[in-house]
Amino acid sequence: MGSEDIQVINLFEKITKAKAEDLVEHEGTLCFLVRKEDMGMAIGKKGANIEKVRNALGKNVQILEYSDNQEEFIKNIFHPAEIQAVRVSKSGKGDNVVVTTEKKNKKIVIGPGGSRIKLARRLLDRYFNLKDVIIEAK
């Protein structure tokens, strides 16, 4: 993490009073990872803190709930889509995660233009050394 990222996190924490565990810039959006107990402060009443951070930084902002628990972290990435199951599968190129959801949630899980699935791949490689995300829609 560079000094610019640290400055952005400091500004986020000053505005929201919530502690950011990490910051990832993805496709022009700043994604702050925040622990469950700080999510309310990070969002603010009716999203006011997100809006303040967005205005201060001039960029789109997303807040994701961080967890040390791999399955919980994966479910948080895809929220509000309901994830029915998460399992790790082995492959020659590394471990992958298979996420099972209902067909009606598949669009939410993938995200516009595949943005959410790309972010999930990046975060899961960074935190859990999982190389790919496979979606099973039933």
Secondary structure per residue as TSV (DSSP state, phi and psi in degrees):
chain	resnum	aa	ss	phi	psi
A	1	M	-	360.0	127.9
A	2	G	-	-86.5	174.3
A	3	S	H	-65.4	-31.4
A	4	E	H	-65.9	-41.4
A	5	D	H	-62.3	-41.0
A	6	I	H	-63.4	-39.8
A	7	Q	H	-64.0	-40.5
A	8	V	H	-65.4	-43.8
A	9	I	H	-62.1	-42.8
A	10	N	H	-60.3	-42.5
A	11	L	H	-64.2	-44.7
A	12	F	H	-55.9	-48.1
A	13	E	H	-66.9	-36.0
A	14	K	H	-65.9	-41.5
A	15	I	H	-72.8	-44.8
A	16	T	H	-94.3	-21.5
A	17	K	-	67.8	14.1
A	18	A	-	-106.0	146.7
A	19	K	-	-87.9	126.0
A	20	A	E	-92.2	126.9
A	21	E	E	-76.1	-32.5
A	22	D	E	-163.9	166.4
A	23	L	E	-137.4	131.2
A	24	V	E	-131.4	127.3
A	25	E	E	-93.0	127.1
A	26	H	E	-140.1	116.2
A	27	E	T	50.4	45.4
A	28	G	T	81.8	2.0
A	29	T	E	-111.9	135.9
A	30	L	E	-89.8	117.6
A	31	C	E	-105.5	113.1
A	32	F	E	-96.7	131.6
A	33	L	E	-99.2	123.4
A	34	V	E	-129.9	141.1
A	35	R	E	-67.3	155.1
A	36	K	G	-52.3	-44.6
A	37	E	G	-66.8	-16.1
A	38	D	G	-104.4	-0.6
A	39	M	H	-60.5	-43.0
A	40	G	H	-60.0	-45.5
A	41	M	H	-65.0	-40.9
A	42	A	H	-62.6	-41.8
A	43	I	H	-75.5	-45.1
A	44	G	-	81.3	166.2
A	45	K	G	-62.7	121.3
A	46	K	G	55.1	31.8
A	47	G	G	77.8	16.1
A	48	A	H	-61.2	-40.2
A	49	N	H	-70.5	-37.3
A	50	I	H	-60.2	-43.6
A	51	E	H	-63.9	-40.7
A	52	K	H	-62.4	-43.3
A	53	V	H	-65.4	-44.1
A	54	R	H	-57.4	-46.2
A	55	N	H	-67.0	-40.3
A	56	A	H	-67.2	-34.9
A	57	L	H	-98.5	-16.7
A	58	G	T	67.8	27.2
A	59	K	S	-137.1	160.0
A	60	N	E	-69.3	144.3
A	61	V	E	-127.6	137.9
A	62	Q	E	-130.5	140.1
A	63	I	E	-117.5	125.9
A	64	L	E	-116.4	143.7
A	65	E	E	-80.6	121.1
A	66	Y	E	-84.7	147.0
A	67	S	-	-149.1	144.3
A	68	D	S	-74.0	-20.9
A	69	N	S	-80.2	120.4
A	70	Q	H	-56.3	-49.7
A	71	E	H	-63.5	-43.8
A	72	E	H	-63.5	-42.1
A	73	F	H	-59.7	-45.0
A	74	I	H	-62.0	-45.9
A	75	K	H	-61.6	-37.5
A	76	N	H	-64.9	-37.3
A	77	I	H	-60.1	-39.6
A	78	F	H	-93.6	1.4
A	79	H	T	-55.6	134.6
A	80	P	T	-95.5	6.4
A	81	A	S	-65.1	138.0
A	82	E	-	-82.1	121.3
A	83	I	E	-98.8	123.5
A	84	Q	E	-83.3	-36.1
A	85	A	E	-154.8	151.4
A	86	V	E	-134.6	128.1
A	87	R	E	-143.7	150.5
A	88	V	E	-97.0	133.9
A	89	S	E	-121.2	145.2
A	90	K	E	-90.3	143.3
A	91	S	E	-144.5	170.0
A	92	G	T	-64.1	-24.4
A	93	K	T	-95.2	1.9
A	94	G	E	128.1	177.1
A	95	D	E	-77.5	142.5
A	96	N	E	-120.3	162.4
A	97	V	E	-116.0	135.5
A	98	V	E	-108.1	121.7
A	99	V	E	-109.7	124.2
A	100	T	E	-106.1	130.2
A	101	T	E	-144.2	170.5
A	102	E	-	-77.0	153.3
A	103	K	G	-54.1	-37.7
A	104	K	G	-64.3	-20.2
A	105	N	G	-95.8	-5.3
A	106	K	H	-58.7	-42.2
A	107	K	H	-61.3	-40.1
A	108	I	H	-66.1	-43.7
A	109	V	H	-63.0	-42.5
A	110	I	H	-74.6	-39.8
A	111	G	-	81.9	165.0
A	112	P	G	-60.6	123.1
A	113	G	G	63.6	19.7
A	114	G	G	78.8	14.0
A	115	S	H	-63.5	-40.1
A	116	R	H	-70.4	-39.2
A	117	I	H	-67.9	-36.8
A	118	K	H	-65.3	-42.8
A	119	L	H	-63.5	-42.1
A	120	A	H	-59.7	-45.2
A	121	R	H	-58.1	-45.1
A	122	R	H	-63.8	-47.8
A	123	L	H	-67.8	-40.6
A	124	L	H	-71.2	-30.3
A	125	D	H	-69.5	-42.2
A	126	R	H	-64.3	-42.3
A	127	Y	H	-97.4	-31.5
A	128	F	H	-129.0	6.8
A	129	N	-	56.7	35.5
A	130	L	E	-95.1	127.2
A	131	K	E	-87.2	-27.0
A	132	D	E	-147.7	159.9
A	133	V	E	-121.2	124.2
A	134	I	E	-112.8	129.4
A	135	I	E	-101.7	126.8
A	136	E	E	-112.5	118.5
A	137	A	E	-109.3	123.6
A	138	K	-	-113.6	360.0
